[in-house]
Amino acid sequence: MQQRLPAAAGLATLTVFLAAAILLPKTMSEALRDSAFDLVLAGDQPLRRPVASDLKVIVVDIDRASIDALGAWPWPRTTMARLVEAVASGRPAAIAIDVLFAEPDDRSPAALARRLGSVTGHAEISTLGESLPDGDKLLAQAISSVPVALGFVLDPDRGRALPGAAIVSRGSLPFDDLWQAAGAIGPTPPLAAAARGLGVLSLPGSTDGAIRQIPVFVAVGRVLMPGLAAEALRLATRASSYLIEGEPATLVVGGRRVALSRDGLLRLAPAPPWRRVTRTLSAIDVLEGRADRGRLKDALVLLGGSAPELNGLRKTPADPLTPSVQIQADAVEQMVAGRVPRTLTAAPIAQPLTVLVIGALAVVLGAALSPAAGTAILSGAIALLWIAAIAVSRFADRLVDPLTPSIAAGLVFAVTGGTAYSLTRRREALVRHRLEQHLAPAVVRRIIEQPDLVKLTGERREVTSLFTDIEGFTATMHRAGPEELVTTLDQYFEGVAGIVIKHGGMIDKIVGDGVHALFNAPLDLEDHPQRAVECAIAIQAWSEGFRRRPPAAAIELGRTRIGIETGPAVVGDVGIQSKLDYTAHGDAVNMAARLEACNKELGSAICVGPGAAPRCDAALLRPLGRLAVRGREEPIAVFEPWPSDAPPSWRDAYLTAYAMLDCDAANAAVRLQKLMAERPADLPVRRLAERLTSIRKSGPPSASPTLTR
């Protein structure tokens, strides 16, 4: 039960988790998977060394300094033309502009003249505009001087077509989930005609709005169009077309091979922060000649902006304000390096199997091991899972989700371990409750904290055994009704057991009307003989008060008699497999039982044997004589605690009389008679005197009183 119930709870949790993972809405499963891939790629990135490339990527950034120097955005087309000309003067391999020029220029002199002529109806004013500076023409001229890729955005409402890219397919196209829209919004016709290529600027957001992928290809209507990064790479490599191979899905452009995913998207890997700094030039520095234009030679230049006015800041896993031009530059560098992270083909099968395996491991660890050991091993297994996922990404560019199995393992282990812990706590509480019925709470705490202290299999140790018995119990049993008797005994045993436990003893067993207690077991107890005697005195005092109160008084409960002896014993679990008792066997145990019975003849309430008496305070006990007992060749001396009301002078006189028993029995008898007269209620003195008188009449004059048991 201790292991089956936690295992069943863990397996049920694992089953529910697998079902939930399969039935989870697509948006939620994608969000979880994206988070996992973010962590894997972030762990992969520091392990990669910079790879030298034959194609430089430079970003010309329209930043805050450029806006402050050249005016508010949007800039006039003449300013953009100047910037493109400045970049082109550096003789780059190609330029990709991450800005949409969807509307004709309306701020240049030519545009103003045409608008004024249209408003006033004077055709000559409109004709005059042909001779004035025209921003669109100037920008088109600048664009035509160098291979330039302009951008367009997808439009789900308009059906406007764009010039299609030159794409050649070898076999069927490998796309089955391509991003598509009914139409697109592109640059004005003069600019589109001057550009060497068009690429999509639209970036697909994940469920949390972050940009994790850029389109390599999209579908505009029924036309396949490239992304801006792919088109920039085509122009930079002077390729006239794209070649798409079906199996395996690969894009060939300018002699470079780039793996393709089924959705036509490229999963972005995080770029080190220093990379974006080193490849970026400020637009104002390029325009004013402060930038090293030698860096532009034969480079692929992406022109865009980080200033908020351009509305080009996008959320990414690494930065909530990433310029879209930097995202495009990251994509170009990934394609140049041939790095295309993508999921495993077997992921739909491998993922549930991984969850099942590590979940089963969590069940075993939670049910069989301690929380600390199980947590350590499971943490190691989860760490290995993450290391494997990062290694697969590093060396094979395949993305594996270790987050879902980790969550499954943690949840299953928590349920399994929590159930096992609850059962353990419940079992400990039951054990504690049972033990506290036999032992002092402090001893129970020590045993629970250090179970090895108790040797249940058996050990030889010195113990002090204490037996109690109720005088005349057989007659009491006949007098009392069953309910009265049980009620009285319950209260009686509760009181006696409480006193034993308070004095550090252990309740061994309760048989009939008697209690057997052990001191110095199962753990060491300092001064255990003295504690046992003090316990007996407390029991005797309490029981006398108890028998005078209801319900004991109603059934005339007899007085309690106690026997105590100290000696070696074998202690441990004894019994059958289904019923074991922790008990003690030895002469001291047997002797304590016999001493308890001797109280009847001795007239005492507490009889202490020769093994326990010397270990107690000398002022605590008085001698009662010698007993001849079975198993002992010589009679043994027995003792009892001094009556609390006996004055010191009387005690001295008693000890003097007792010392004369062996040498001057006659004088001892006289003294005992005198002592008995002073304390007529002291029954042990009366019985000792009677035994002495009986021996003097029947035996030699010097014989001492010995009781045979």
TISEKOL-763445 format. One record per residue (C-alpha): chain; z, x, y; residue number from 1. Coordinates in steps of 0.2 Angstrom, whole numbers, plus 5000, padded with zeros to 4 digits. Example, Ala and Ser with C-alpha at 12.3 -4.5 7.8 and 13.67 -1.06 7.14 Angstrom:
TISEKOL-763445
- chaine  zz  xx  yy  num
- A  5039  5062  4978  1
- A  5036  5068  4995  2
***
This chain:
TISEKOL-763445
- chaine  zz  xx  yy  num
- A  5000  5000  5000  1
- A  5004  5014  5012  2
- A  4986  5021  5010  3
- A  4976  5006  5005  4
- A  4980  4995  5020  5
- A  4976  5008  5033  6
- A  4960  5012  5024  7
- A  4955  4994  5023  8
- A  4959  4992  5042  9
- A  4948  5007  5045  10
- A  4934  5002  5034  11
- A  4934  4985  5043  12
- A  4934  4993  5060  13
- A  4919  5004  5054  14
- A  4909  4989  5048  15
- A  4912  4979  5064  16
- A  4907  4994  5074  17
- A  4891  4997  5064  18
- A  4887  4978  5066  19
- A  4890  4979  5085  20
- A  4880  4994  5087  21
- A  4865  4986  5078  22
- A  4867  4969  5087  23
- A  4871  4977  5104  24
- A  4860  4971  5118  25
- A  4846  4984  5122  26
- A  4852  4987  5139  27
- A  4870  4992  5133  28
- A  4864  5003  5119  29
- A  4851  5012  5130  30
- A  4865  5015  5143  31
- A  4876  5022  5129  32
- A  4862  5033  5123  33
- A  4857  5039  5140  34
- A  4875  5045  5143  35
- A  4875  5054  5127  36
- A  4859  5063  5131  37
- A  4865  5067  5148  38
- A  4880  5076  5140  39
- A  4869  5085  5127  40
- A  4856  5091  5140  41
- A  4870  5097  5151  42
- A  4878  5107  5137  43
- A  4860  5114  5133  44
- A  4856  5119  5150  45
- A  4868  5134  5152  46
- A  4862  5141  5135  47
- A  4844  5143  5141  48
- A  4837  5158  5150  49
- A  4825  5157  5164  50
- A  4807  5158  5157  51
- A  4794  5168  5167  52
- A  4779  5157  5171  53
- A  4761  5160  5177  54
- A  4762  5145  5188  55
- A  4774  5145  5203  56
- A  4781  5129  5209  57
- A  4786  5128  5227  58
- A  4793  5113  5237  59
- A  4789  5111  5255  60
- A  4804  5100  5261  61
- A  4803  5088  5276  62
- A  4822  5090  5279  63
- A  4834  5086  5293  64
- A  4829  5101  5303  65
- A  4811  5097  5302  66
- A  4814  5079  5308  67
- A  4825  5085  5322  68
- A  4811  5098  5328  69
- A  4796  5087  5326  70
- A  4802  5069  5329  71
- A  4807  5054  5320  72
- A  4799  5048  5304  73
- A  4786  5042  5301  74
- A  4777  5057  5308  75
- A  4760  5055  5316  76
- A  4745  5059  5304  77
- A  4741  5073  5315  78
- A  4758  5081  5312  79
- A  4755  5079  5293  80
- A  4738  5086  5295  81
- A  4745  5101  5303  82
- A  4758  5103  5289  83
- A  4745  5102  5276  84
- A  4734  5115  5285  85
- A  4749  5126  5286  86
- A  4752  5125  5268  87
- A  4734  5127  5264  88
- A  4733  5143  5274  89
- A  4744  5151  5261  90
- A  4730  5148  5248  91
- A  4740  5138  5235  92
- A  4733  5133  5218  93
- A  4735  5114  5223  94
- A  4746  5103  5233  95
- A  4754  5087  5228  96
- A  4761  5075  5242  97
- A  4776  5064  5238  98
- A  4772  5053  5252  99
- A  4763  5036  5251  100
- A  4749  5034  5265  101
- A  4746  5016  5262  102
- A  4742  5010  5280  103
- A  4729  5017  5292  104
- A  4735  5028  5306  105
- A  4740  5017  5321  106
- A  4747  5031  5332  107
- A  4733  5043  5336  108
- A  4722  5041  5352  109
- A  4708  5035  5341  110
- A  4718  5022  5333  111
- A  4725  5016  5350  112
- A  4708  5015  5357  113
- A  4701  5005  5343  114
- A  4716  4993  5344  115
- A  4714  4991  5363  116
- A  4696  4988  5362  117
- A  4699  4974  5349  118
- A  4712  4966  5359  119
- A  4702  4966  5376  120
- A  4685  4963  5368  121
- A  4678  4978  5376  122
- A  4667  4987  5362  123
- A  4665  5002  5373  124
- A  4683  5006  5372  125
- A  4682  5005  5353  126
- A  4667  5016  5353  127
- A  4677  5028  5364  128
- A  4689  5030  5350  129
- A  4676  5039  5339  130
- A  4677  5054  5351  131
- A  4696  5054  5352  132
- A  4707  5063  5340  133
- A  4709  5053  5324  134
- A  4725  5056  5313  135
- A  4717  5049  5297  136
- A  4701  5060  5299  137
- A  4712  5075  5303  138
- A  4723  5073  5288  139
- A  4708  5069  5277  140
- A  4700  5085  5283  141
- A  4715  5095  5279  142
- A  4717  5087  5262  143
- A  4699  5091  5258  144
- A  4701  5110  5261  145
- A  4712  5112  5246  146
- A  4715  5103  5229  147
- A  4727  5089  5234  148
- A  4735  5075  5224  149
- A  4740  5060  5233  150
- A  4752  5047  5227  151
- A  4752  5028  5224  152
- A  4765  5016  5218  153
- A  4764  5002  5205  154
- A  4763  4984  5211  155
- A  4766  4970  5199  156
- A  4759  4957  5211  157
- A  4743  4964  5218  158
- A  4728  4967  5207  159
- A  4720  4981  5217  160
- A  4711  4994  5207  161
- A  4711  5013  5209  162
- A  4699  5026  5204  163
- A  4703  5030  5186  164
- A  4707  5048  5180  165
- A  4696  5057  5168  166
- A  4705  5055  5152  167
- A  4698  5060  5135  168
- A  4706  5054  5119  169
- A  4705  5062  5102  170
- A  4709  5048  5090  171
- A  4718  5032  5096  172
- A  4730  5033  5111  173
- A  4748  5037  5105  174
- A  4756  5025  5117  175
- A  4765  5009  5111  176
- A  4777  5005  5125  177
- A  4768  5012  5141  178
- A  4775  5007  5158  179
- A  4762  4996  5166  180
- A  4759  4985  5181  181
- A  4745  4973  5186  182
- A  4740  4983  5201  183
- A  4745  4997  5213  184
- A  4746  5002  5231  185
- A  4737  5018  5235  186
- A  4732  5029  5250  187
- A  4720  5023  5263  188
- A  4701  5024  5257  189
- A  4697  5039  5268  190
- A  4712  5049  5262  191
- A  4709  5044  5244  192
- A  4691  5050  5245  193
- A  4697  5066  5252  194
- A  4710  5069  5238  195
- A  4705  5077  5222  196
- A  4717  5067  5212  197
- A  4729  5052  5212  198
- A  4746  5051  5204  199
- A  4759  5038  5202  200
- A  4775  5040  5214  201
- A  4785  5026  5206  202
- A  4800  5032  5196  203
- A  4808  5021  5182  204
- A  4827  5019  5184  205
- A  4839  5018  5169  206
- A  4851  5003  5166  207
- A  4863  5012  5178  208
- A  4849  5015  5191  209
- A  4848  5033  5188  210
- A  4831  5042  5186  211
- A  4831  5051  5170  212
- A  4812  5050  5166  213
- A  4796  5052  5176  214
- A  4779  5044  5170  215
- A  4766  5056  5163  216
- A  4755  5041  5161  217
- A  4755  5023  5167  218
- A  4744  5008  5165  219
- A  4737  5000  5180  220
- A  4729  4984  5174  221
- A  4719  4991  5160  222
- A  4717  5008  5167  223
- A  4727  5023  5162  224
- A  4733  5033  5176  225
- A  4743  5050  5177  226
- A  4759  5053  5186  227
- A  4760  5064  5201  228
- A  4767  5079  5192  229
- A  4754  5078  5178  230
- A  4740  5076  5191  231
- A  4747  5091  5201  232
- A  4747  5101  5185  233
- A  4729  5097  5182  234
- A  4723  5102  5199  235
- A  4733  5118  5198  236
- A  4725  5123  5182  237
- A  4708  5118  5188  238
- A  4706  5106  5174  239
- A  4693  5092  5176  240
- A  4701  5080  5164  241
- A  4715  5076  5152  242
- A  4714  5077  5133  243
- A  4726  5066  5123  244
- A  4728  5069  5105  245
- A  4735  5056  5094  246
- A  4744  5065  5080  247
- A  4755  5073  5085  248
- A  4755  5065  5102  249
- A  4750  5079  5114  250
- A  4743  5081  5131  251
- A  4731  5095  5134  252
- A  4728  5100  5152  253
- A  4721  5116  5158  254
- A  4724  5125  5141  255
- A  4742  5119  5141  256
- A  4749  5108  5128  257
- A  4763  5096  5132  258
- A  4771  5084  5119  259
- A  4770  5066  5123  260
- A  4782  5052  5120  261
- A  4777  5035  5114  262
- A  4781  5027  5131  263
- A  4772  5040  5141  264
- A  4788  5046  5150  265
- A  4795  5063  5151  266
- A  4814  5065  5149  267
- A  4820  5076  5163  268
- A  4832  5090  5159  269
- A  4845  5095  5172  270
- A  4839  5110  5182  271
- A  4852  5123  5188  272
- A  4856  5120  5206  273
- A  4850  5138  5211  274
- A  4833  5134  5205  275
- A  4830  5120  5218  276
- A  4836  5132  5232  277
- A  4825  5146  5228  278
- A  4809  5136  5226  279
- A  4811  5126  5242  280
- A  4804  5130  5260  281
- A  4808  5120  5275  282
- A  4793  5111  5283  283
- A  4797  5116  5300  284
- A  4798  5135  5294  285
- A  4781  5133  5286  286
- A  4773  5125  5302  287
- A  4780  5138  5314  288
- A  4776  5153  5303  289
- A  4794  5158  5299  290
- A  4792  5155  5280  291
- A  4785  5168  5269  292
- A  4768  5161  5266  293
- A  4764  5174  5253  294
- A  4775  5163  5242  295
- A  4762  5149  5243  296
- A  4748  5159  5236  297
- A  4742  5152  5219  298
- A  4757  5141  5219  299
- A  4758  5123  5215  300
- A  4766  5116  5231  301
- A  4774  5099  5231  302
- A  4776  5092  5249  303
- A  4790  5079  5251  304
- A  4806  5076  5260  305
- A  4825  5077  5258  306
- A  4828  5068  5274  307
- A  4835  5050  5272  308
- A  4822  5043  5284  309
- A  4809  5046  5271  310
- A  4818  5034  5259  311
- A  4815  5047  5245  312
- A  4832  5050  5239  313
- A  4835  5044  5221  314
- A  4850  5044  5210  315
- A  4850  5056  5195  316
- A  4864  5060  5182  317
- A  4868  5076  5192  318
- A  4866  5070  5210  319
- A  4866  5052  5217  320
- A  4855  5059  5232  321
- A  4841  5069  5224  322
- A  4825  5070  5233  323
- A  4811  5062  5223  324
- A  4800  5078  5227  325
- A  4813  5089  5218  326
- A  4812  5077  5203  327
- A  4793  5079  5203  328
- A  4795  5098  5204  329
- A  4807  5098  5190  330
- A  4795  5088  5179  331
- A  4781  5100  5183  332
- A  4791  5115  5178  333
- A  4796  5107  5162  334
- A  4778  5103  5158  335
- A  4773  5121  5162  336
- A  4787  5127  5151  337
- A  4782  5115  5137  338
- A  4799  5107  5137  339
- A  4799  5089  5132  340
- A  4815  5082  5126  341
- A  4813  5067  5115  342
- A  4822  5058  5101  343
- A  4821  5061  5083  344
- A  4808  5050  5074  345
- A  4821  5047  5061  346
- A  4834  5042  5074  347
- A  4835  5023  5068  348
- A  4841  5029  5051  349
- A  4850  5045  5055  350
- A  4861  5037  5068  351
- A  4869  5024  5057  352
- A  4871  5036  5043  353
- A  4880  5048  5055  354
- A  4892  5034  5061  355
- A  4895  5030  5043  356
- A  4899  5047  5037  357
- A  4910  5052  5051  358
- A  4918  5035  5051  359
- A  4922  5037  5033  360
- A  4930  5054  5037  361
- A  4940  5046  5050  362
- A  4947  5033  5038  363
- A  4952  5046  5025  364
- A  4960  5057  5038  365
- A  4969  5042  5046  366
- A  4976  5036  5030  367
- A  4980  5052  5021  368
- A  4986  5064  5034  369
- A  4999  5064  5048  370
- A  4992  5060  5066  371
- A  4993  5078  5072  372
- A  4984  5085  5057  373
- A  4971  5071  5056  374
- A  4968  5072  5075  375
- A  4965  5091  5073  376
- A  4953  5089  5059  377
- A  4943  5075  5066  378
- A  4942  5084  5083  379
- A  4935  5098  5074  380
- A  4922  5087  5065  381
- A  4917  5079  5082  382
- A  4916  5096  5090  383
- A  4904  5101  5076  384
- A  4894  5086  5079  385
- A  4892  5089  5097  386
- A  4888  5108  5094  387
- A  4874  5102  5081  388
- A  4867  5090  5094  389
- A  4866  5103  5108  390
- A  4859  5116  5095  391
- A  4845  5103  5090  392
- A  4841  5101  5109  393
- A  4841  5119  5112  394
- A  4830  5125  5098  395
- A  4819  5109  5094  396
- A  4820  5099  5110  397
- A  4825  5084  5100  398
- A  4839  5073  5107  399
- A  4852  5067  5095  400
- A  4866  5055  5101  401
- A  4883  5062  5096  402
- A  4893  5050  5108  403
- A  4891  5034  5097  404
- A  4897  5043  5081  405
- A  4911  5051  5091  406
- A  4917  5034  5098  407
- A  4916  5026  5081  408
- A  4926  5040  5073  409
- A  4939  5039  5087  410
- A  4941  5020  5086  411
- A  4941  5020  5067  412
- A  4954  5034  5066  413
- A  4965  5026  5080  414
- A  4965  5009  5070  415
- A  4968  5018  5053  416
- A  4980  5030  5060  417
- A  4989  5017  5070  418
- A  4990  5005  5055  419
- A  4997  5020  5044  420
- A  5009  5024  5058  421
- A  5015  5006  5059  422
- A  5018  5005  5041  423
- A  5027  5022  5041  424
- A  5038  5016  5056  425
- A  5042  5000  5046  426
- A  5046  5010  5031  427
- A  5056  5022  5040  428
- A  5065  5007  5048  429
- A  5069  5000  5031  430
- A  5074  5016  5025  431
- A  5085  5019  5040  432
- A  5093  5002  5038  433
- A  5096  5005  5019  434
- A  5103  5022  5022  435
- A  5114  5017  5037  436
- A  5122  5005  5024  437
- A  5128  5020  5015  438
- A  5128  5034  5028  439
- A  5133  5038  5045  440
- A  5119  5035  5058  441
- A  5120  5054  5063  442
- A  5117  5059  5045  443
- A  5103  5046  5043  444
- A  5094  5054  5058  445
- A  5096  5071  5051  446
- A  5088  5066  5034  447
- A  5074  5057  5043  448
- A  5070  5072  5054  449
- A  5072  5084  5040  450
- A  5069  5076  5023  451
- A  5070  5093  5015  452
- A  5088  5094  5017  453
- A  5091  5081  5004  454
- A  5088  5087  4986  455
- A  5085  5070  4977  456
- A  5079  5079  4961  457
- A  5097  5085  4958  458
- A  5109  5098  4963  459
- A  5126  5105  4960  460
- A  5138  5103  4975  461
- A  5156  5101  4979  462
- A  5160  5083  4983  463
- A  5176  5073  4987  464
- A  5175  5056  4977  465
- A  5184  5041  4984  466
- A  5187  5025  4973  467
- A  5195  5009  4979  468
- A  5201  4994  4970  469
- A  5209  4978  4974  470
- A  5226  4975  4966  471
- A  5227  4959  4955  472
- A  5209  4955  4958  473
- A  5207  4946  4941  474
- A  5220  4933  4946  475
- A  5213  4931  4963  476
- A  5196  4928  4956  477
- A  5204  4913  4946  478
- A  5213  4906  4961  479
- A  5199  4907  4973  480
- A  5183  4896  4974  481
- A  5166  4905  4972  482
- A  5161  4902  4990  483
- A  5178  4908  4997  484
- A  5178  4923  4985  485
- A  5161  4929  4990  486
- A  5164  4926  5009  487
- A  5180  4936  5008  488
- A  5172  4950  4998  489
- A  5157  4951  5010  490
- A  5169  4954  5024  491
- A  5180  4966  5014  492
- A  5166  4977  5009  493
- A  5158  4977  5026  494
- A  5175  4983  5033  495
- A  5178  4996  5020  496
- A  5160  5003  5021  497
- A  5160  5004  5040  498
- A  5176  5015  5039  499
- A  5169  5026  5025  500
- A  5153  5028  5036  501
- A  5163  5031  5051  502
- A  5172  5046  5043  503
- A  5156  5054  5037  504
- A  5156  5047  5019  505
- A  5142  5039  5009  506
- A  5143  5023  5000  507
- A  5138  5027  4982  508
- A  5140  5010  4974  509
- A  5150  4994  4975  510
- A  5155  4988  4958  511
- A  5165  4972  4956  512
- A  5179  4973  4968  513
- A  5178  4992  4970  514
- A  5169  5004  4981  515
- A  5164  5022  4976  516
- A  5161  5034  4991  517
- A  5156  5052  4991  518
- A  5160  5065  5005  519
- A  5149  5081  5007  520
- A  5134  5072  5000  521
- A  5119  5071  5002  522
- A  5122  5083  5017  523
- A  5136  5096  5020  524
- A  5152  5089  5028  525
- A  5165  5100  5036  526
- A  5183  5097  5030  527
- A  5177  5083  5018  528
- A  5193  5082  5008  529
- A  5203  5080  5024  530
- A  5190  5067  5030  531
- A  5192  5058  5014  532
- A  5210  5056  5015  533
- A  5210  5051  5033  534
- A  5197  5038  5028  535
- A  5208  5032  5014  536
- A  5223  5030  5027  537
- A  5211  5020  5038  538
- A  5205  5009  5024  539
- A  5223  5005  5018  540
- A  5229  5001  5036  541
- A  5213  4990  5039  542
- A  5214  4981  5022  543
- A  5233  4977  5025  544
- A  5228  4968  5041  545
- A  5213  4960  5033  546
- A  5223  4952  5018  547
- A  5235  4944  5030  548
- A  5220  4935  5040  549
- A  5209  4921  5034  550
- A  5200  4920  5023  551
- A  5208  4934  5013  552
- A  5226  4926  5016  553
- A  5220  4909  5009  554
- A  5216  4917  4992  555
- A  5230  4929  4992  556
- A  5220  4945  4991  557
- A  5229  4960  4984  558
- A  5232  4976  4992  559
- A  5219  4990  4991  560
- A  5222  5005  4980  561
- A  5213  5022  4982  562
- A  5210  5037  4972  563
- A  5203  5054  4979  564
- A  5198  5070  4971  565
- A  5188  5085  4976  566
- A  5177  5096  4964  567
- A  5160  5101  4958  568
- A  5148  5087  4953  569
- A  5129  5085  4950  570
- A  5121  5074  4963  571
- A  5104  5066  4963  572
- A  5093  5052  4959  573
- A  5097  5044  4942  574
- A  5090  5029  4933  575
- A  5073  5022  4928  576
- A  5057  5024  4937  577
- A  5058  5007  4945  578
- A  5077  5008  4949  579
- A  5084  5025  4955  580
- A  5101  5028  4962  581
- A  5107  5043  4972  582
- A  5124  5046  4964  583
- A  5136  5059  4957  584
- A  5142  5065  4940  585
- A  5157  5076  4937  586
- A  5175  5078  4933  587
- A  5180  5075  4952  588
- A  5172  5058  4951  589
- A  5180  5053  4934  590
- A  5197  5060  4941  591
- A  5196  5050  4957  592
- A  5194  5034  4947  593
- A  5209  5038  4936  594
- A  5219  5042  4951  595
- A  5215  5026  4958  596
- A  5222  5017  4943  597
- A  5238  5028  4943  598
- A  5243  5020  4959  599
- A  5249  5005  4949  600
- A  5262  5015  4940  601
- A  5266  5027  4955  602
- A  5269  5013  4967  603
- A  5257  5021  4979  604
- A  5242  5014  4988  605
- A  5233  5031  4989  606
- A  5233  5044  4976  607
- A  5226  5062  4980  608
- A  5222  5074  4966  609
- A  5226  5093  4965  610
- A  5208  5098  4970  611
- A  5208  5088  4987  612
- A  5227  5090  4992  613
- A  5227  5109  4995  614
- A  5212  5107  5006  615
- A  5221  5095  5018  616
- A  5233  5098  5032  617
- A  5250  5101  5023  618
- A  5259  5089  5034  619
- A  5247  5075  5029  620
- A  5253  5073  5011  621
- A  5269  5072  5000  622
- A  5270  5076  4982  623
- A  5272  5061  4969  624
- A  5275  5071  4953  625
- A  5263  5076  4939  626
- A  5251  5067  4928  627
- A  5245  5070  4911  628
- A  5227  5065  4911  629
- A  5214  5065  4897  630
- A  5203  5080  4898  631
- A  5216  5091  4906  632
- A  5227  5102  4895  633
- A  5241  5103  4909  634
- A  5248  5089  4919  635
- A  5241  5088  4937  636
- A  5251  5087  4953  637
- A  5247  5071  4963  638
- A  5250  5067  4981  639
- A  5249  5053  4994  640
- A  5249  5052  5013  641
- A  5266  5052  5021  642
- A  5272  5034  5027  643
- A  5269  5034  5045  644
- A  5286  5027  5049  645
- A  5296  5041  5039  646
- A  5306  5051  5051  647
- A  5305  5070  5050  648
- A  5323  5072  5043  649
- A  5319  5060  5029  650
- A  5303  5069  5025  651
- A  5313  5086  5024  652
- A  5326  5078  5012  653
- A  5312  5071  5001  654
- A  5304  5088  4999  655
- A  5321  5096  4995  656
- A  5324  5083  4982  657
- A  5307  5085  4975  658
- A  5309  5104  4974  659
- A  5324  5101  4963  660
- A  5315  5091  4950  661
- A  5311  5106  4939  662
- A  5327  5116  4941  663
- A  5341  5103  4944  664
- A  5335  5086  4939  665
- A  5353  5078  4941  666
- A  5355  5083  4959  667
- A  5337  5078  4962  668
- A  5340  5061  4955  669
- A  5356  5059  4966  670
- A  5346  5064  4982  671
- A  5332  5052  4977  672
- A  5344  5038  4975  673
- A  5351  5042  4993  674
- A  5333  5042  5000  675
- A  5329  5026  4991  676
- A  5344  5018  4999  677
- A  5338  5023  5017  678
- A  5320  5017  5013  679
- A  5321  5003  5000  680
- A  5303  4998  5004  681
- A  5296  5015  4999  682
- A  5290  5010  4982  683
- A  5283  5028  4976  684
- A  5301  5035  4979  685
- A  5309  5021  4968  686
- A  5296  5024  4954  687
- A  5299  5043  4955  688
- A  5318  5040  4954  689
- A  5315  5028  4939  690
- A  5304  5040  4930  691
- A  5317  5054  4933  692
- A  5331  5043  4926  693
- A  5321  5038  4911  694
- A  5317  5056  4907  695
- A  5336  5061  4909  696
- A  5341  5048  4896  697
- A  5328  5052  4883  698
- A  5323  5070  4886  699
- A  5331  5087  4890  700
- A  5341  5088  4906  701
- A  5329  5100  4914  702
- A  5313  5089  4910  703
- A  5303  5084  4925  704
- A  5295  5067  4927  705
- A  5277  5067  4920  706
- A  5266  5051  4920  707
- A  5253  5050  4906  708
- A  5236  5042  4909  709
***
